Amino acid sequence: MKVTLPALHCKGIQLLAAAYAFSILFILPLYADDGLILLVRSKGNMFLFSTCVSALAAFFLVVYHRFFQRQRFPSFFRFSARAYFHVGFIFLCYTISTLLSRNPTLSFFGLDSRLNGWLMFAGCCLCYCLVFSFVSARHISGLLGAMLCSISLASFIAWLNLFCIDPLGYYSYVDPSARHQFISTVGNINFFGALLCLGAPYALYQALFAARHTRLYFACAVFLSGSFLVSNSDGPWLSLLFASFIILCDKKITSKHAKRFFSILFFCFCIWLLTGLLMYVLPIYAPMRTVSAILCRPAAALAGMLLCACFVFLFDKTHLSARLFFRGCFGLTVFLFGAFFILCNAFHWSLGPLDSLFQFGPQWGSNRGYVWGRLMYRYFTEFSPLEQLFGIGPDMVNDLINPVYTQYIVTLNGTTFDSAHNEFLQTLLCTGAAGFFFWLSFLLFHIRRSRHTAPYLTASLIAYCIQSFFSIHFPGIFPLFFVLCGFAAIGKKQF
């Protein structure tokens, strides 16, 4: 008896890949199993499980589609030699560094508090391949909308946590002395800042340029940009600043878009003003610090609102070129940052309260300066040539810091570090010069690829890179970055 196998259209594989991307963009940032105790492990297990199941399902569908239905690969498989070249070589460097690691088992799984071993990175590479190879371009806008919903929910929880409201019961698991480091559903405030860096640029871009749902995107852009106050750290603010400039220097920017941008900024200052006033009557989980401490002051927020209103009036009543204006602001900002940095470090000028931001030293960046200096010294003086080329193995930086510098870092910081708190330095130490080079190559490829096709992806990727200069990758955030890289790699013809 002849058996007729059911037909399987290539859309089935695309829908599977879209469902997988949805689980990463929407579910992963919100997922937690047992509060903050097992937050890292629960997110890591959820990501690896969904990735393995999706990869196996995609494999069987591809085999069925190709060999039983006799369909050609191009009907369901997207291929780019350059995209696979970049992800392949960085994965190869991770593999070599794991094999040559001082502790291969630890490098394979990673520290319990980070899970940044070979296994997690392999899952991220597989995630990238699934998204790039099978997700249809017409699903991207819907998936990015789901990401905005997830980040908005996480931000809403962060605002509740700010005022000591804990609807999920997370903080019953955390020692009161350490609660100032944890917020929302992603744990550490740096991870929450990284999550905002991935979502806020897309919301801002859509609020300025979207033809539909403009008010919804406007509200989302205001809420997510205002939520940077809760991240309570300098890195996310710097990321938001440069991501905004990337969007605002776009060729399509007009006076109408400039007015809309300053309207968004005006409402952000309204949120920060209201927050500052509420802080006088309600307890908060931790004192505001750095830029957040300044913006929530009523005087600073009112001044910002007045300045935004003046810019809206300026663009409404004049023919000032918005593109030229924002490019000039961007150039002036870069010049001032460079000038202040040179003055503070080369000529030892004092800028008063700004010294902590621009004067690099052991105490810079919550004592990151000391840790970075020690790690760079050990890389150049104590690593063998083979270790300098391929590193000491994923997640092995903890062995370089502890117990050698533990007591001094505890004295400076109140607690020790278990990583470099700098993703680029961490990559250099763990995978060596080869891994560092191919990681930079991977980043630059996707930033350039999306520059003229999806500027919002360019802004998100660069914002994450700036934030990662002060933080380290995390299983609840890092896969989202690879999904966005997969979208960016799809390229011009697919948008």
N, C-alpha and C positions, 0 to 999 in steps of 0.2 A: 504494500500500500504506500502510495506516495504521500509524504508529509510536506505540507506547505508552511514554511516558517513565516510568522507575522513580519510585515515590513516595519522597519524602524527608520524614521526620518532623522536627518542630522540634527533637527531641532531638539530631539530628545536628549542628546548629549549636551547641547547648549543649555537646556533648561537645568540639567543636572549640575553643570558648572556654575550656573547662575545661583542655584539653590545653595551650593557650597560657598560661593562668595558671600551670599546673604548671611550664612551662619557665621562667617568671620567678621563681616562688617557690622552686623546688628547684634548677634547673640554674644559673641566673645567679650566685648567690652563690659557687658552687663552680667556675665555669668560668674557665679561664685558658689562654691559648694558648702563650705563650713566657715563662713565668715572670713576674717582677715588672717586667721592662723594658716589655713591651707589655700589662700587666695592664689598664689603663684602656681602651686601644683595643680589646683583644680582647673585653672585656665589653660595650663600647659597640657593636661590630660584631655580636656575637651577639644583643644586645637588638634592635637596629634590623632585623636580618635576620628574626628570628622575628616581630617585630611586623608588618613589611611582608607577609610570607608569610601570616600569620594574617588580616590585614586583607583581602588580596585573596581568600583562600579564603572568608572570611565574606561578602564582597561578592557573589561568584558564587553562593554557596549561598542568600543572601537573594533575589537576582534570580530564581534558579531556583524557589525556594519561592513567591515572590509572583506571578511572571508566567507560569510554566509550569504550576504546580500550582494557581494561582488561590487561594492561601491569604492570609488577612488578616494584616497586620503584627503585631497584638497576639499572635498565636499563637507568635511567636518573638522579638519585639523588645520590650524594656522601655524605656519612655520616661518621663522626668521633666524638666519644664521647668526646675525649680530646679537640678537637677544639671548639666544641659547649659549653663545660664546661667553658673554659676560657672566651669566649666572653659573655656567658650567665651570669656569675657571675659579671663581670665588669659592664654589663648593669643593673643587679639587684642593684648593689651598687649605680649607677647613679640615678636609679628610687627612691630608699629609701632616698637618700640625697635630691632629689627634693621634695619629699613629706614632709620631715622634714625641708625644707629650711626656712630661715627667711623671704624670699620673693618668694613663690612658682611660681608666674607668671613670675617673672624675670628669675628664674632658669629654667623654662620650655622653654622660648624663647631665653634667653641670652641677653647680651648687644647688642645694635645696631651696635657697632663698632667691635664686636667679633662674636656674634651669637654662642657662645660655650655653649649653654644650653642643656637641656635634648633632645630637638627635633633634634638638629644637631648630637648629639652622637648616638641617636637611629637610625638616618639615616645611620650613618657610620657602626653601627652593622648590619643593614639590608643589606647594601652594601657588607659587609664581607661575610654574609651568602649566598647571591646571587652568588658572585664570587666563593667562595669555593665549593658550592653545585653543580653548573651547568656549570662553564666554563671548557671546555675540555683542557687537558694539551697540545694538539697540537696547540692551539690558543695562548699560552702564549708568545712564541717568537715574533709573529706578533704584539701582544698587547704591548709588551715592546718596540718594534721598533716604534710603534705609539707614545708611551710616549717620546722616544728620539726625535722624530720629533717635538712634541709639546714643549718640554723643549728647544730645539735648537732654535725654532722660538721665544720663550719668551726671550732667551738669546740674540738673534740678536736685538730684540727691546731694551733690556737693554743696549747693546753697543751703539745703536743710542741715547738712553736717556743720556748716560754718556757724550756724546759730544753735549748735548743740542738739539738734533734732536728728535722731538716728532711727529712721523707719525700718531699716533692714536688720537692726540689732548687731551691726558689725563691731561696734566699739566696746561691747561687753567682752570681746576676746583680746583687747589690746590693753597693755599696761598704761595707766593714765599719763605717766611721764613721757610716753612715746606717741600719744595720740596726735600731737601737732604735726607729725610726719605723714598721717594717713587721711585720705579724703575720698569720697565717692566710692565707686565700685572697682577702682583700679589700684587702691592702696596708696602708695607713695605720691606726694604732691608733684614730683617731677614726672611721674607717669601720667597723671591727670593733665599736666601741662602739655605733654606730648600728644595726648588724645585730642586736646583742643587744637593743637597745631595742625593736625591732619584734617579736621572738619571745618574749622572757622574760615579758612581761605575759600573753600568751595561755597559756603553760605554767603560770604561777602561778594564773591564773583557773581553768583546767581542773583543776589539782591540788586546788583548794578546793571546786569545785562540780560537777565531772563525776560523772555517775552510773556511767559505765563507764570501764574502763582507768585507774582512779584511781592505782594504783601506778606505772604507766608515766608518767603526767603528773607524779606526785610526783617521780620520779627525774629527769625532764626539767627540772622547775622548779628542783630542787636544782643540777643540773649547769649550767644556763644562768645562774642567779643567781650561782653560785660563779664562773663564768667572767668576770664583770665585773672580777675581780681582774686578769685578764690584759690587759684594755683599758687599765689603768694610767693612767687620766685621771679628773678630777673630774666632767666632764660626764655620762658614763654613770651614775656613782653617783647623781648628783642626779636623773637621769631615772628610775632604778630606784626611788628613794625615793618620788617623787611618783606614779609608776605604781602602786606598791604601795598607797599611800593611796587612790587612786581605786578600786581593787578592794576594799579593806578597808572603805571607807565605804559599800559597797553595802547596800541594804535587807535583802538575804538573809543577811548575815553573822550567825553565831551563835557560841556558845562552842565548838562542835565545829570550826567553820572557824578560829577564832582559835587553838585548840590545834594544828590542822594547819599553820597558817602558821608558828607558832613552832617547830614540829618541822622544817619546811623550813629555817628560819633556823638552827636548831641544826646541821643537817647541813652547811649552807654554812660555818659556823664550823669544823666539823670539817675540811672541805676546805682552808680557809685555814690552819688549824693545821698540817695535813700539808704544805702547800706551804711554809710558813715553816720547818718542820724540814728539808725536802728542800733548801732553799736553802743550808743550812749544809754540805751534802756534795756538791751538784751545781751546776755553773755555770748561770747564767741569761743570756738574751740581752741584757737591759738591767736596770739597777737598778730596783727598785720605788720608786714615788714617790706623792705625795699620799695619798689615802685608802687605796689599795692597800698602801702601805708600812706603814700603821698596822695594817690588818686581818690582815696575814700575820705580825705579831709574835706569838710564842707566848703572851705574857701577855695581849695584847688578845683573841686568839682564845679563850683559855680563859675570860676574863671574859665574852665574848659567849655562849659555850656555857652558862655558869652562869646568866646572865641569862635566856636562852631557856628553860632548864629551870624557872626560877622562875615565868615567865609561864605555861608549860604547867600547872604545879601550881596556879597561881592560878585559871586558868579551869576547871580540873578540880574544884576544891574550893569555889568560890564561884559565886554567881549574877550576877556582873558582866556588864553589857551590853557585848557585844563591839563593837557598832556605836557606842555612846556612847564607849567607850574609844578606839577608833581615830579617831573624829572629834575627840576631845579631843587626841590625840597630833598629829593633822594641824594643828589650830589652834595648838597650842603650837609646832610646828616652824615654821610660817609666821611666827608672832609673833617667835620667836627669830632667824630669818633676817633679818626686817625690822629688828628692834631692833639686831642686831649690825652690819648694813649702815649704819644711820643713825649709830650711835655711832662707827663707824670713819671715816666720810666727812664727816658734818656736824660732829661734835665732836672728831674726830681722836684718839679714844681708841685705845690700843694693846691688842690682845688676844693679844699674844705670837705664837705659831706660827700663829694664825688670821688674822693680818693679811693674809697673802698671798691668803686666800680672800675676805675681806670688804672689804678696803680697796682701792677701785678707784683705779687709777693707771696710768701707762705700762707698768709691769712686770706688771700683773694678767693672769692667764690666759696665761702664757708669752708675755708682751709683746703680747698682743692689745689691751690698753688703749691702747697708743701708736698702733697701726694704726687702731683704730676711731676714735680722736680725730682723727687726720689725715684720714681719709676723710670723716667727718662735716663737718669744717671745709671741705674742698674742695667737698662737696655744697652747702653753704649759701652759700659765698662765690664759687665759681668756675663753677658750673653755670649755664647760661642757663635762663630760665623754661621753655623747651621741654624741656631736658634734665632739669630738676627734675621735670617732669610725666611724661616717658616714658623717662628714663634715657639712658645713653650706649651701650647695647647689651649683650647677653648676653656674659658672660665678658670684659668690658673693664676689670675692676677692676685687673688686672695693670698696665695702662697708667697708672693713677693712683698706683700704689705705686712701680713701677720705671721709670726709674732714680732717681727723685727721692729716695726714702728708703732705697734699697737698702743703702748702706754702714752707715747707722745701725742698721737692723734686723739686719743681719749681726753688727754689734758686740754688739747686745743678745741675739740669739737663736741666733747661730751659722749661720743661714741666713735668706734673705729669704722673704717671703710672695708668693704669686701670686694670692691671693684675700683676701677680707675675713675669712675664718675665722669667719663669722657669716652664716648663710643669709638672715636677715631683712635685715641691712644690705646684703648682696650683691644681694638683690632690689630694695631701694630704689635703689641706685646704678645697677643694670643696666636696670631697667624703670621707674624713677621712682616718683613718688607714686601714680600710677594702678595700676601693676603691684603695688606693695606693698599697696595697699588691697584689690585683688581677690585677691591671694594670701592675705591674712588672712581675707577673706570665704570663700574656698575651704576653708581650714582649719577655721574655726568652723562652717561648714555641716556638714562631715562629723563633727566632734566632737559637735555637738548631735544629729545624725541617729542616731548609734550609741549615745548615752548610755543610752537605755532599752531598746534592742534587743540590743546586743552590747557590754557594758561593757569587755570585753577589747580590742575595737577602739579604744574611746575611750582606754584606758590606753596602748595601743601608739602611737596617733597623737600623744598628748600627750608621751609619752616621747621619740618621735622629734623633736618640736618643741623640747623642752628641749635635747636633744643638738645639734640643728641651730643652736642659739644660739651654740655654740662650734665648729661645723664647717660644712662646705659639702656640697651634694649631689654624688653620685658615681654614675656609670652602673651600678655593681654593686649599689647600694642604693636609689637614688631610684625606679626602676621598682617595687620591692616596695612602697614607700610608696603609690604610685598604685594598685596592685592592692588594698591594704587600704582605701584610700579608696573604690574601686569597690565593695568588699564593704559598707562602711559606708553607702554611698548607696542600696543596695538597699532598706533600710528595714524597718519593723516587719512589714508584711504578708508579707514574703518569708521571714521567719525562722521 
